[in-house]
Amino acid sequence: MQIDATGCASGIRFIASPNFDERPAGCAISLLVIHNISLPPDEFGGDGVVDLFTNRLDPEAHPYYRAIHGLRVSSHFYIRRTGEIIQFVPCEKRAWHAGESCWQGRDRCNDFSIGIELEGSDSHPFTDSQYGALVELTLELQKAYSIEHIAGHSDIAPGRKTDPGPCFDWERYRAALTAPR
């Protein structure tokens, strides 16, 4: 996998989300934000997340979907429990993943971050395949961009968000990023 000049990763599936816009001029990408998501909540393997990010979520398909119908969100990347990576927004564009957020005194984290959603929840451990794909993707993003920090959604929106949650093994992830290759 490589990240090209437009911020698209080679060798992975790209499904275009309409939920993005331009980054502010001169705003460098310096933050990677890790999230978790599952739709319906705590159910894995379906197309709910893809449908949400592409504005095709059927509010009648599940009672939970009625509450989020009309929500316009996206992420740059989504990693399924199998380790499959799907890209929805080129990294050079601003995906709508962080919402109201602040990192080290800087508001509007979407302006300067890349969002990665892991298929999961706060109550389920992530899979070995997901950690492997996340590490591979992170290393490629670090080659392409001056990523200074990696944070969880809960770190940039404390009190509002809890993901990637207590089941995300930060120590394992960070150790894998620095392991010899």
C-alpha angles and dihedrals in degrees: 000000000000133000113232129210092274092052097254120138119228121229098027133094117266119205111180116233118200089210103096141080140185122303115237112274113271094009108140121211106246107148135066115201121202118206139170127220139168129175120231089027113267092005119112138196101038132108098251095110093046089049091049094050091048096044093246099113109138108222089206095055094080133002092241091058091066090066094053099035109130094024110139110208139137143169132212092237139015122196115202122211088258090061094253111147120211122188119210104171130028110248091239088065128069112253118201100238109115105048116187102004147147133199122187092337096315117117127206098042091188086073094065107018143082116222124217119187119201117205100243146076141243090267103049128068115240120245129255087242091056093051090049093050092043092052092047092048093045092051091051092048090050089054092051100040139033094250106180099171142028118201141166123246086248089059094056096038104031115184090016101060134031103185143151076031139199094303093063108100104219092175092055092047096048092045091052091052091057098038116117114266 
